[in-house]
Amino acid sequence: MDVASRVADEFPEGGAIVLFDGVCNFCSWSVRFLHEHDDGSLRFAPLQSEVGRELLAAHDLRADYFDSLVYLRDGEAHLKSDGAVRIARHLDRPWRWLRILGVLPRPVRDAGYDLVGRVRYRIFGKREACMVPDAELRARFVGEPTAADASPASDTDD
């Protein structure tokens, strides 16, 4: 059974999967933020996890692709600002209104996204291993969230 079929049952209709850099403190904080403000239809997986690597491969992306979040829905992968704008559609107000940024040309949006991407480790730091979510957030992860590199690190140490 392919990875898409295995995870299909793990999210509600209309849902999506957000793959994120599990060692990036900013990215881990963003996942916790999304968990607090989305409509419950987003599921998460670190890019470094087994399921993350399988989903990357299933969408013809490199297994070491850590340059962007990856938003997966309806068999399509959306990267960088395209993924972020699509995520905004799942958020409560006022955060949902961020989707208006989609009217900007992709090169402009991606330039801003890439700028944050270049400085995220310097400003927010980086973990030695993927975040370990608490039980409530773990229920929103697909697969085993830290199977590749589980550690006693907590998601509250940043």
DSSP file (Angstrom, degrees, kcal/mol; ACC not computed):
  #  RESIDUE AA STRUCTURE BP1 BP2  ACC     N-H-->O    O-->H-N    N-H-->O    O-->H-N    TCO  KAPPA ALPHA  PHI   PSI    X-CA   Y-CA   Z-CA
    1    1 A M              0   0    0      0, 0.0     2,-0.0     0, 0.0     5,-0.0   0.000 360.0 360.0 360.0 132.0    0.0    0.0    0.0
    2    2 A D     >  -     0   0    0      1,-0.1     4,-2.0     4,-0.0     3,-0.3  -0.297 360.0-109.0 -75.8 163.6    1.4    3.4   -1.0
    3    3 A V  H  > S+     0   0    0      1,-0.2     4,-2.2     2,-0.2     5,-0.2   0.854 116.1  57.6 -62.7 -37.3    1.9    6.2    1.6
    4    4 A A  H  > S+     0   0    0      1,-0.2     4,-1.1     2,-0.2    -1,-0.2   0.907 108.8  46.1 -61.3 -40.7   -0.9    8.3    0.2
    5    5 A S  H  > S+     0   0    0     -3,-0.3     4,-0.6     1,-0.2    -1,-0.2   0.890 110.9  53.5 -67.6 -38.9   -3.4    5.5    0.8
    6    6 A R  H  < S+     0   0    0     -4,-2.0     3,-0.3     1,-0.2    -2,-0.2   0.878 115.8  37.7 -64.8 -37.8   -2.0    4.8    4.3
    7    7 A V  H >< S+     0   0    0     -4,-2.2     3,-1.9     1,-0.2     4,-0.3   0.605  92.8  87.6 -91.5 -10.5   -2.4    8.4    5.4
    8    8 A A  H >< S+     0   0    0     -4,-1.1     3,-0.9     1,-0.3    -1,-0.2   0.843  88.8  51.3 -57.5 -34.7   -5.7    9.1    3.6
    9    9 A D  T 3< S+     0   0    0     -4,-0.6    -1,-0.3    -3,-0.3    -2,-0.1   0.583  96.6  72.4 -78.5  -8.1   -7.7    7.7    6.6
   10   10 A E  T <  S+     0   0    0     -3,-1.9    -1,-0.2    -4,-0.1    -2,-0.2   0.434  95.5  49.4 -91.3   1.1   -5.8   10.0    9.0
   11   11 A F  S <  S-     0   0    0     -3,-0.9     3,-0.1    -4,-0.3    30,-0.1  -0.995  84.3-107.6-140.7 151.4   -7.4   13.3    8.0
   12   12 A P    >   -     0   0    0      0, 0.0     3,-2.3     0, 0.0    -2,-0.1  -0.164  51.0 -76.1 -71.3 163.8  -11.0   14.5    7.5
   13   13 A E  T 3  S+     0   0    0      1,-0.3     3,-0.1     2,-0.0     0, 0.0  -0.335 124.2  23.3 -56.7 136.2  -12.6   15.2    4.2
   14   14 A G  T 3  S+     0   0    0      1,-0.3    -1,-0.3    -3,-0.1    27,-0.1   0.469 100.9 130.7  83.0   0.9  -11.3   18.6    2.9
   15   15 A G    <   -     0   0    0     -3,-2.3    59,-0.3    -4,-0.1     2,-0.3  -0.230  39.1-160.3 -84.0 174.9   -8.2   18.2    5.0
   16   16 A A  E     -a   42   0A   0     25,-1.6    27,-2.4    57,-0.1     2,-0.4  -0.947  16.3-121.1-148.2 164.5   -4.6   18.5    4.1
   17   17 A I  E     -aB  43  72A   0     55,-2.3    55,-3.1    -2,-0.3     2,-0.6  -0.940  17.1-156.5-112.4 135.1   -1.1   17.5    5.4
   18   18 A V  E     -aB  44  71A   0     25,-3.0    27,-1.8    -2,-0.4     2,-0.4  -0.955   5.7-160.0-111.4 115.8    1.5   20.1    6.2
   19   19 A L  E     +aB  45  70A   0     51,-3.1    51,-2.2    -2,-0.6     2,-0.3  -0.821  21.2 175.8 -92.4 133.9    5.1   18.8    6.1
   20   20 A F  E     -a   46   0A   0     25,-1.8    27,-3.4    -2,-0.4     2,-0.9  -0.915  42.5 -91.1-138.7 160.5    7.5   21.0    8.1
   21   21 A D    >   -     0   0    0     -2,-0.3     3,-1.1    25,-0.2     7,-0.2  -0.637  37.9-161.2 -73.5 105.7   11.1   21.1    9.1
   22   22 A G  T 3  S+     0   0    0     -2,-0.9   109,-1.6     1,-0.3    -1,-0.2   0.628  84.6  50.6 -70.3 -15.2   10.9   19.3   12.4
   23   23 A V  T 3  S+     0   0    0    107,-0.2   104,-3.5   105,-0.1     2,-0.5   0.542  86.9  98.0 -98.0  -7.6   14.2   20.6   13.8
   24   24 A C  B <>  -E  126   0B   0     -3,-1.1     4,-2.5   102,-0.2   102,-0.2  -0.703  63.3-152.9 -83.7 121.5   13.4   24.3   13.1
   25   25 A N  H  > S+     0   0    0    100,-1.6     4,-2.5    -2,-0.5     5,-0.2   0.895  96.8  50.7 -61.3 -40.8   12.1   26.1   16.2
   26   26 A F  H  > S+     0   0    0     99,-0.5     4,-2.4     2,-0.2    -1,-0.2   0.917 111.6  47.8 -62.7 -42.9   10.2   28.6   14.1
   27   27 A C  H  > S+     0   0    0      2,-0.2     4,-2.0     1,-0.2    -2,-0.2   0.902 111.8  49.4 -65.8 -41.3    8.6   25.8   12.1
   28   28 A S  H  X S+     0   0    0     -4,-2.5     4,-1.9     2,-0.2    -1,-0.2   0.903 111.2  49.5 -64.5 -41.2    7.7   23.8   15.2
   29   29 A W  H  X S+     0   0    0     -4,-2.5     4,-2.4     1,-0.2    -2,-0.2   0.912 108.5  54.6 -61.5 -41.7    6.2   26.9   16.8
   30   30 A S  H  X S+     0   0    0     -4,-2.4     4,-2.8     1,-0.2    -2,-0.2   0.884 105.6  51.8 -60.8 -39.6    4.2   27.4   13.5
   31   31 A V  H  X S+     0   0    0     -4,-2.0     4,-2.5     2,-0.2    -1,-0.2   0.916 109.8  48.8 -63.8 -42.7    2.7   23.9   13.8
   32   32 A R  H  X S+     0   0    0     -4,-1.9     4,-1.6     2,-0.2    -2,-0.2   0.900 111.7  50.4 -63.3 -39.0    1.6   24.6   17.3
   33   33 A F  H  X S+     0   0    0     -4,-2.4     4,-1.6     2,-0.2    -2,-0.2   0.935 110.6  48.7 -61.9 -47.3    0.1   27.9   16.1
   34   34 A L  H  X S+     0   0    0     -4,-2.8     4,-2.0     1,-0.2     3,-0.3   0.909 107.6  55.4 -60.3 -42.1   -1.8   26.1   13.3
   35   35 A H  H  < S+     0   0    0     -4,-2.5    -1,-0.2     1,-0.2    -2,-0.2   0.872 111.2  45.0 -57.5 -38.2   -3.0   23.5   15.7
   36   36 A E  H  < S+     0   0    0     -4,-1.6    -1,-0.2    -3,-0.2    -2,-0.2   0.765 124.6  31.0 -75.9 -26.6   -4.5   26.3   17.9
   37   37 A H  H  < S+     0   0    0     -4,-1.6    55,-2.5    -3,-0.3    -2,-0.2   0.402  94.5  94.7-120.8   1.7   -6.1   28.3   15.0
   38   38 A D  B  < S-F   91   0C   0     -4,-2.0    53,-0.2    53,-0.2    50,-0.1  -0.380  82.0-108.2 -91.4 176.4   -7.1   25.9   12.2
   39   39 A D        -     0   0    0     51,-1.6    52,-0.1    -2,-0.1    -1,-0.1   0.289  60.4 -99.1 -85.5   9.9  -10.5   24.3   11.6
   40   40 A G  S    S+     0   0    0     50,-0.2   -25,-0.1    -5,-0.1    51,-0.1   0.435 101.7 103.3  90.0   0.0   -9.2   20.9   12.7
   41   41 A S        +     0   0    0     49,-0.2   -25,-1.6   -30,-0.1     2,-0.3   0.518  54.5  94.9 -96.2  -4.5   -8.6   19.6    9.1
   42   42 A L  E     -a   16   0A   0    -27,-0.2     2,-0.3    -8,-0.1   -25,-0.2  -0.677  51.5-169.4 -88.4 141.0   -4.8   20.0    9.0
   43   43 A R  E     -a   17   0A   0    -27,-2.4   -25,-3.0    -2,-0.3     2,-0.3  -0.883  11.4-146.8-121.3 159.0   -2.5   17.1    9.8
   44   44 A F  E     +ac  18 141A   0     96,-2.0    98,-2.4    -2,-0.3   -25,-0.2  -0.888  20.4 171.0-131.5 153.9    1.2   17.4   10.3
   45   45 A A  E     -a   19   0A   0    -27,-1.8   -25,-1.8    -2,-0.3     2,-0.1  -0.914  35.5-114.8-157.2 135.3    4.4   15.5    9.7
   46   46 A P  E >   -a   20   0A   0      0, 0.0     3,-1.3     0, 0.0     6,-0.4  -0.463  23.7-128.9 -65.5 142.8    8.1   16.5   10.0
   47   47 A L  T 3  S+     0   0    0    -27,-3.4   -26,-0.1     1,-0.2     9,-0.1   0.821 109.6  56.8 -58.5 -30.9    9.9   16.4    6.6
   48   48 A Q  T 3  S+     0   0    0    -28,-0.4    -1,-0.2     4,-0.1   -27,-0.1   0.598  88.3  97.0 -80.0 -12.0   12.6   14.3    8.4
   49   49 A S  S <> S-     0   0    0     -3,-1.3     4,-2.8     1,-0.1     5,-0.2  -0.259  88.2-108.8 -75.3 164.9   10.1   11.6    9.5
   50   50 A E  H  > S+     0   0    0     94,-0.3     4,-2.3     1,-0.2     5,-0.2   0.938 121.7  45.2 -58.4 -48.3    9.6    8.3    7.6
   51   51 A V  H  > S+     0   0    0     93,-0.3     4,-2.6     1,-0.2    -1,-0.2   0.874 111.6  54.2 -66.2 -35.4    6.2    9.4    6.4
   52   52 A G  H  > S+     0   0    0     -6,-0.4     4,-2.4     2,-0.2    -2,-0.2   0.938 110.1  45.7 -61.4 -46.9    7.5   12.8    5.5
   53   53 A R  H  X S+     0   0    0     -4,-2.8     4,-2.3     1,-0.2    -2,-0.2   0.894 113.3  50.3 -63.9 -39.4   10.2   11.3    3.3
   54   54 A E  H  X S+     0   0    0     -4,-2.3     4,-2.4    -5,-0.2    -2,-0.2   0.905 110.8  48.6 -65.7 -40.9    7.7    8.9    1.7
   55   55 A L  H  X S+     0   0    0     -4,-2.6     4,-1.0     2,-0.2    -2,-0.2   0.885 110.0  52.1 -67.7 -37.5    5.3   11.8    1.0
   56   56 A L  H ><>S+     0   0    0     -4,-2.4     5,-2.9     1,-0.2     3,-0.9   0.952 111.8  46.5 -59.5 -48.2    8.1   13.9   -0.5
   57   57 A A  H ><5S+     0   0    0     -4,-2.3     3,-1.9     1,-0.3    -2,-0.2   0.890 106.9  57.5 -61.9 -40.0    9.1   10.9   -2.8
   58   58 A A  H 3<5S+     0   0    0     -4,-2.4    -1,-0.3     1,-0.3    -2,-0.2   0.735 110.9  44.2 -64.0 -21.2    5.4   10.4   -3.7
   59   59 A H  T <<5S-     0   0    0     -4,-1.0    -1,-0.3    -3,-0.9    -2,-0.2   0.091 120.1-108.1-110.2  21.4    5.3   14.0   -5.0
   60   60 A D  T < 5S+     0   0    0     -3,-1.9     2,-0.4     1,-0.2    -3,-0.2   0.835  74.3 137.3  57.6  37.3    8.7   13.8   -6.8
   61   61 A L      < -     0   0    0     -5,-2.9    -1,-0.2    -6,-0.1    -2,-0.1  -0.882  61.6 -97.1-110.4 147.3   10.5   16.0   -4.2
   62   62 A R    >   -     0   0    0     -2,-0.4     3,-1.5     1,-0.1    -1,-0.0  -0.260  25.2-126.6 -60.4 145.8   13.9   15.2   -2.9
   63   63 A A  T 3  S+     0   0    0      1,-0.3    -1,-0.1    -7,-0.1    -7,-0.1   0.721 111.8  52.3 -66.5 -21.6   14.1   13.4    0.5
   64   64 A D  T 3  S+     0   0    0     -8,-0.0     2,-1.2   -11,-0.0    -1,-0.3   0.031  74.9 133.6-102.4  26.2   16.4   16.2    1.8
   65   65 A Y    <   +     0   0    0     -3,-1.5     3,-0.1     1,-0.2    -4,-0.0  -0.655  11.0 144.0 -80.3  98.1   14.0   19.0    0.8
   66   66 A F        +     0   0    0     -2,-1.2    -1,-0.2     1,-0.1   -45,-0.1   0.172  39.8  98.6-118.6  15.0   13.9   21.2    3.8
   67   67 A D  S    S+     0   0    0      1,-0.1     2,-0.3    -3,-0.0    -1,-0.1   0.596  90.3  12.1 -79.6 -11.3   13.7   24.6    2.1
   68   68 A S  S    S-     0   0    0     -3,-0.1     2,-0.1    12,-0.0    -1,-0.1  -0.993  77.9 -98.9-159.0 155.1    9.9   24.9    2.5
   69   69 A L        -     0   0    0     -2,-0.3    11,-0.9   -49,-0.1     2,-0.5  -0.457  39.4-139.6 -68.1 159.6    6.8   23.7    4.1
   70   70 A V  E     -BD  19  79A   0    -51,-2.2   -51,-3.1     9,-0.2     2,-0.6  -0.984  10.0-159.5-128.4 120.0    4.9   21.3    1.8
   71   71 A Y  E     -BD  18  78A   0      7,-2.9     7,-2.4    -2,-0.5     2,-0.5  -0.888  12.0-166.2-100.6 119.4    1.1   21.6    1.8
   72   72 A L  E     +BD  17  77A   0    -55,-3.1   -55,-2.3    -2,-0.6     2,-0.3  -0.923  20.5 146.7-113.1 125.5   -0.5   18.4    0.4
   73   73 A R  E >   - D   0  76A   0      3,-2.1     3,-2.1    -2,-0.5   -57,-0.1  -0.959  66.1  -1.2-156.0 138.3   -4.1   18.2   -0.6
   74   74 A D  T 3  S-     0   0    0     -2,-0.3     3,-0.1   -59,-0.3   -58,-0.1   0.839 128.0 -55.6  52.6  38.6   -6.0   16.3   -3.3
   75   75 A G  T 3  S+     0   0    0      1,-0.2     2,-0.4   -71,-0.0    -1,-0.3   0.523 114.3 112.3  77.5   5.4   -2.8   14.6   -4.6
   76   76 A E  E <   -D   73   0A   0     -3,-2.1    -3,-2.1     2,-0.0     2,-0.5  -0.870  56.1-144.5-114.8 147.0   -1.0   18.0   -5.2
   77   77 A A  E     -D   72   0A   0     -2,-0.4     2,-0.4    -5,-0.2    -5,-0.2  -0.924  12.2-168.0-108.6 131.5    2.0   19.5   -3.4
   78   78 A H  E     -D   71   0A   0     -7,-2.4    -7,-2.9    -2,-0.5     2,-0.2  -0.984  11.5-162.2-121.6 129.0    2.2   23.2   -2.9
   79   79 A L  E >>  -D   70   0A   0     -2,-0.4     3,-1.3    -9,-0.2     4,-1.1  -0.638  44.1 -15.3-111.3 163.6    5.5   24.8   -1.7
   80   80 A K  H 3> S-     0   0    0    -11,-0.9     4,-2.0     1,-0.3     3,-0.4  -0.093 128.5  -4.3  49.9-132.5    6.7   28.0   -0.2
   81   81 A S  H 3> S+     0   0    0      1,-0.2     4,-2.7     2,-0.2    -1,-0.3   0.799 131.9  61.4 -66.8 -28.2    4.1   30.8   -0.3
   82   82 A D  H <> S+     0   0    0     -3,-1.3     4,-1.8     2,-0.2    -1,-0.2   0.931 108.5  44.2 -60.8 -43.4    1.6   28.8   -2.3
   83   83 A G  H  X S+     0   0    0     -4,-1.1     4,-2.3    -3,-0.4    -2,-0.2   0.911 112.7  51.4 -65.3 -42.6    1.5   26.3    0.6
   84   84 A A  H  X S+     0   0    0     -4,-2.0     4,-1.9     1,-0.2    -2,-0.2   0.903 109.3  49.7 -63.4 -41.8    1.3   29.1    3.2
   85   85 A V  H  X S+     0   0    0     -4,-2.7     4,-0.7     1,-0.2    -1,-0.2   0.898 111.5  49.4 -64.1 -39.6   -1.6   30.8    1.4
   86   86 A R  H >< S+     0   0    0     -4,-1.8     3,-0.7    -5,-0.2     4,-0.4   0.875 107.2  54.8 -68.1 -36.3   -3.5   27.5    1.1
   87   87 A I  H >< S+     0   0    0     -4,-2.3     3,-2.3     1,-0.2     4,-0.4   0.901  98.2  64.0 -60.5 -40.1   -2.9   26.9    4.8
   88   88 A A  H >< S+     0   0    0     -4,-1.9     3,-1.4     1,-0.3    -1,-0.2   0.788  89.8  67.4 -57.0 -28.0   -4.5   30.3    5.6
   89   89 A R  T << S+     0   0    0     -3,-0.7    -1,-0.3    -4,-0.7    -2,-0.2   0.739  99.3  51.7 -64.1 -21.3   -7.8   29.0    4.2
   90   90 A H  T <  S+     0   0    0     -3,-2.3   -51,-1.6    -4,-0.4    -1,-0.3   0.506  93.9  97.8 -91.4  -5.8   -8.0   26.5    7.1
   91   91 A L  B <  S-F   38   0C   0     -3,-1.4   -53,-0.2    -4,-0.4     2,-0.1  -0.400  72.6-115.6 -89.1 159.7   -7.5   29.2    9.8
   92   92 A D     >  -     0   0    0    -55,-2.5     4,-1.7     1,-0.1     3,-0.5  -0.353  58.7 -44.6 -80.4 170.1  -10.0   31.0   12.0
   93   93 A R  T  4 S+     0   0    0      1,-0.3    -1,-0.1     2,-0.2     0, 0.0  -0.536 121.7  19.5 -75.2 144.6  -10.5   34.7   11.8
   94   94 A P  T >4 S+     0   0    0      0, 0.0     3,-1.5     0, 0.0    -1,-0.3  -0.998 124.7  54.4 -88.2  -5.1   -8.5   37.0   11.6
   95   95 A W  G >4 S+     0   0    0     -3,-0.5     3,-2.1     1,-0.3    -2,-0.2   0.805  96.6  67.7 -61.3 -31.7   -5.7   34.7   10.4
   96   96 A R  G >< S+     0   0    0     -4,-1.7     3,-1.8     1,-0.3    -1,-0.3   0.807  86.6  70.0 -58.0 -29.4   -7.8   33.3    7.5
   97   97 A W  G X  S+     0   0    0     -3,-1.5     3,-1.9     1,-0.3    -1,-0.3   0.651  75.9  82.3 -67.4 -13.0   -7.6   36.8    5.9
   98   98 A L  G X  S+     0   0    0     -3,-2.1     3,-2.1     1,-0.3    -1,-0.3   0.713  71.2  79.8 -62.4 -18.1   -3.9   36.2    5.3
   99   99 A R  G X  S+     0   0    0     -3,-1.8     3,-2.2     1,-0.3    -1,-0.3   0.713  72.0  79.0 -63.3 -17.3   -5.0   34.2    2.2
  100  100 A I  G X  S+     0   0    0     -3,-1.9     3,-2.0     1,-0.3    -1,-0.3   0.746  75.0  76.4 -60.9 -21.9   -5.5   37.6    0.5
  101  101 A L  G X  S+     0   0    0     -3,-2.1     3,-1.6     1,-0.3    -1,-0.3   0.698  74.3  81.0 -62.0 -16.5   -1.7   37.6    0.1
  102  102 A G  G <  S+     0   0    0     -3,-2.2    -1,-0.3     1,-0.3    -2,-0.2   0.665  77.3  68.6 -63.3 -16.4   -2.4   35.1   -2.7
  103  103 A V  G <  S+     0   0    0     -3,-2.0    -1,-0.3    -4,-0.1    -2,-0.2   0.717  82.2  91.1 -76.0 -19.2   -3.2   38.1   -5.0
  104  104 A L  S <  S-     0   0    0     -3,-1.6     5,-0.0    -4,-0.2     2,-0.0  -0.445  96.8 -92.5 -71.2 148.7    0.5   39.1   -5.0
  105  105 A P    >>  -     0   0    0      0, 0.0     4,-2.2     0, 0.0     3,-0.8  -0.358  34.4-119.2 -61.0 141.4    2.6   37.6   -7.7
  106  106 A R  H 3> S+     0   0    0      1,-0.2     4,-3.4     2,-0.2     5,-0.3   0.867 111.3  57.1 -52.1 -43.7    4.3   34.3   -6.7
  107  107 A P  H 3> S+     0   0    0      0, 0.0     4,-1.7     0, 0.0    -1,-0.2   0.880 109.1  46.7 -59.4 -35.3    7.9   35.7   -7.1
  108  108 A V  H <> S+     0   0    0     -3,-0.8     4,-1.6     2,-0.2    -2,-0.2   0.944 115.5  44.8 -69.2 -47.9    7.1   38.5   -4.7
  109  109 A R  H  X S+     0   0    0     -4,-2.2     4,-2.3     1,-0.2    -1,-0.2   0.925 114.1  49.6 -61.0 -45.0    5.5   36.1   -2.1
  110  110 A D  H  X S+     0   0    0     -4,-3.4     4,-3.2     1,-0.2    -1,-0.2   0.829 104.2  59.0 -66.9 -31.3    8.3   33.6   -2.5
  111  111 A A  H  X S+     0   0    0     -4,-1.7     4,-1.9    -5,-0.3    -1,-0.2   0.930 109.7  43.8 -62.3 -43.5   11.0   36.3   -2.0
  112  112 A G  H  X S+     0   0    0     -4,-1.6     4,-1.9     2,-0.2    -2,-0.2   0.910 114.6  49.7 -64.8 -42.6    9.5   37.0    1.4
  113  113 A Y  H  X S+     0   0    0     -4,-2.3     4,-2.4     1,-0.2    -2,-0.2   0.925 111.1  49.1 -61.2 -46.1    9.2   33.4    2.2
  114  114 A D  H  X S+     0   0    0     -4,-3.2     4,-2.2     2,-0.2    -1,-0.2   0.853 106.6  56.5 -64.8 -35.4   12.8   32.7    1.2
  115  115 A L  H  X S+     0   0    0     -4,-1.9     4,-1.2     2,-0.2    -1,-0.2   0.947 110.4  43.6 -60.9 -48.7   14.0   35.6    3.3
  116  116 A V  H  X S+     0   0    0     -4,-1.9     4,-1.3     1,-0.2     3,-0.4   0.912 112.3  55.0 -61.3 -42.1   12.4   34.1    6.4
  117  117 A G  H  < S+     0   0    0     -4,-2.4     4,-0.4     1,-0.2    -1,-0.2   0.852 105.2  52.3 -60.1 -36.6   13.7   30.7    5.4
  118  118 A R  H  < S+     0   0    0     -4,-2.2     4,-0.2     1,-0.2    -1,-0.2   0.808 119.6  32.8 -71.2 -29.0   17.3   31.9    5.1
  119  119 A V  H  X S+     0   0    0     -4,-1.2     4,-2.6    -3,-0.4     5,-0.3   0.448  88.0  99.3-108.1  -0.8   17.3   33.4    8.7
  120  120 A R  H  X>S+     0   0    0     -4,-1.3     4,-2.5     1,-0.2     5,-0.6   0.881  87.1  43.7 -59.8 -42.7   15.0   31.1   10.6
  121  121 A Y  H  >5S+     0   0    0     -4,-0.4     4,-1.4     3,-0.2    -1,-0.2   0.909 115.0  49.9 -68.8 -40.6   17.8   29.0   12.2
  122  122 A R  H  45S+     0   0    0     -4,-0.2    -2,-0.2     2,-0.2    -1,-0.2   0.906 121.9  31.8 -64.0 -41.6   19.8   32.1   13.1
  123  123 A I  H  <5S+     0   0    0     -4,-2.6    -2,-0.2     2,-0.1    -3,-0.2   0.913 135.1  23.0 -84.2 -45.1   16.9   33.9   14.7
  124  124 A F  H  <5S-     0   0    0     -4,-2.5    -3,-0.2    -5,-0.3    -2,-0.2   0.619 101.7-131.3-102.7 -15.8   14.8   31.1   16.1
  125  125 A G     << -     0   0    0     -4,-1.4  -100,-1.6    -5,-0.6   -99,-0.5  -0.206  12.2-102.1  90.7 176.9   17.4   28.3   16.5
  126  126 A K  B     -E   24   0B   0   -102,-0.2  -102,-0.2  -101,-0.1     2,-0.2  -0.994  21.0-133.1-144.3 142.8   17.4   24.7   15.6
  127  127 A R        -     0   0    0   -104,-3.5     3,-0.1    -2,-0.3     4,-0.1  -0.517  18.4-127.9 -91.5 163.2   17.0   21.5   17.6
  128  128 A E  S    S+     0   0    0     -2,-0.2     2,-0.3     1,-0.1    -1,-0.1   0.746  95.0  17.0 -78.4 -25.5   19.1   18.4   17.4
  129  129 A A  S    S-     0   0    0   -107,-0.1    -1,-0.1  -106,-0.1    21,-0.1  -0.920 100.0 -73.9-141.9 164.4   16.0   16.2   16.8
  130  130 A C        -     0   0    0     -2,-0.3    21,-0.2    19,-0.3  -107,-0.2  -0.204  61.2 -90.1 -59.2 150.6   12.5   16.7   15.6
  131  131 A M        -     0   0    0   -109,-1.6    -1,-0.1  -107,-0.1    23,-0.1  -0.227  30.8-136.3 -57.5 149.2   10.0   18.2   18.1
  132  132 A V        -     0   0    0     21,-0.1    23,-0.9    -3,-0.1    -1,-0.1  -0.933  25.2-145.8-109.1 106.2    8.1   15.8   20.3
  133  133 A P        -     0   0    0      0, 0.0    13,-0.0     0, 0.0    23,-0.0  -0.309  17.0-107.5 -72.9 154.3    4.5   17.1   20.4
  134  134 A D     >  -     0   0    0      1,-0.1     4,-3.0    21,-0.0     5,-0.2  -0.233  44.1 -92.5 -69.7 172.5    2.3   16.8   23.4
  135  135 A A  H  > S+     0   0    0      1,-0.2     4,-1.4     2,-0.2    -1,-0.1   0.865 124.4  51.9 -59.6 -40.2   -0.5   14.2   23.2
  136  136 A E  H  4 S+     0   0    0      1,-0.2     4,-0.3     2,-0.2    -1,-0.2   0.924 116.2  39.3 -65.3 -43.9   -3.1   16.5   21.9
  137  137 A L  H >4 S+     0   0    0      1,-0.2     3,-2.0     2,-0.2     4,-0.3   0.868 108.0  63.4 -73.0 -36.0   -1.0   17.7   19.0
  138  138 A R  H >< S+     0   0    0     -4,-3.0     3,-1.8     1,-0.3    -1,-0.2   0.838  92.8  64.5 -56.6 -33.7    0.4   14.2   18.4
  139  139 A A  T 3< S+     0   0    0     -4,-1.4    -1,-0.3     1,-0.3    -2,-0.2   0.710  99.1  54.5 -63.3 -19.1   -3.1   13.1   17.5
  140  140 A R  T <  S+     0   0    0     -3,-2.0   -96,-2.0    -4,-0.3    -1,-0.3   0.434  90.3  96.7 -94.0  -1.3   -2.9   15.5   14.5
  141  141 A F  B <  S-c   44   0A   0     -3,-1.8     2,-0.4    -4,-0.3   -96,-0.2  -0.633  70.4-133.0 -88.0 146.7    0.3   14.0   13.2
  142  142 A V  S    S-     0   0    0    -98,-2.4   -91,-0.1    -2,-0.3   -90,-0.1  -0.789  72.2 -10.5 -95.4 143.9    0.3   11.4   10.4
  143  143 A G  S    S-     0   0    0     -2,-0.4    -2,-0.1  -137,-0.1     3,-0.0  -0.273 122.3 -30.6  66.4-158.6    2.4    8.3   11.0
  144  144 A E    >   -     0   0    0      1,-0.1     3,-1.3   -99,-0.0     4,-0.3  -0.864  61.1-149.6 -93.6 113.3    4.9    8.3   13.9
  145  145 A P  T 3  S+     0   0    0      0, 0.0    -1,-0.1     0, 0.0   -96,-0.1   0.737  90.8  19.2 -61.9 -25.4    5.9   12.0   14.3
  146  146 A T  T 3> S+     0   0    0      1,-0.1     4,-0.7     2,-0.1     3,-0.4   0.082  82.4 122.8-132.0  25.8    9.4   11.3   15.6
  147  147 A A  T <4 S+     0   0    0     -3,-1.3     3,-0.3     1,-0.2    -1,-0.1   0.847  75.5  52.4 -59.5 -35.7   10.1    7.7   14.5
  148  148 A A  T  4 S+     0   0    0     -4,-0.3    -1,-0.2     1,-0.2    -2,-0.1   0.847 133.3   3.1 -71.6 -33.6   13.2    8.7   12.6
  149  149 A D  T  4 S+     0   0    0     -3,-0.4   -19,-0.3     2,-0.1    -1,-0.2  -0.189  76.9 177.6-151.8  50.3   14.9   10.5   15.4
  150  150 A A     <  +     0   0    0     -4,-0.7   -19,-0.1    -3,-0.3   -18,-0.1  -0.266  11.1 166.5 -59.1 142.2   12.9   10.4   18.6
  151  151 A S        -     0   0    0    -21,-0.2    -2,-0.1     2,-0.2    -1,-0.0  -0.941  51.4-102.4-148.9 167.7   14.6   12.1   21.5
  152  152 A P  S    S+     0   0    0      0, 0.0    -2,-0.1     0, 0.0   -20,-0.0   0.418  76.6 129.6 -76.5   6.0   13.6   13.3   25.0
  153  153 A A        -     0   0    0    -23,-0.1     2,-0.3     1,-0.1    -2,-0.2  -0.262  50.6-140.6 -60.4 147.5   13.4   16.9   23.7
  154  154 A S    >   -     0   0    0    -23,-0.1     3,-0.9     1,-0.1    -1,-0.1  -0.759  13.8-130.4-108.0 154.8   10.2   18.7   24.5
  155  155 A D  T 3  S+     0   0    0    -23,-0.9     3,-0.3    -2,-0.3   -24,-0.1   0.394 102.8  65.9 -83.9   6.0    8.3   21.1   22.3
  156  156 A T  T 3  S+     0   0    0      1,-0.2    -1,-0.2     2,-0.1    -3,-0.0   0.285  73.3  89.9-107.5  10.1    8.2   23.6   25.1
  157  157 A D    <         0   0    0     -3,-0.9    -1,-0.2     1,-0.2    -2,-0.1   0.211 360.0 360.0 -95.2  18.6   11.9   24.4   25.3
  158  158 A D              0   0    0     -3,-0.3    -1,-0.2  -133,-0.1    -2,-0.1   0.445 360.0 360.0-114.9 360.0   12.0   27.3   22.8
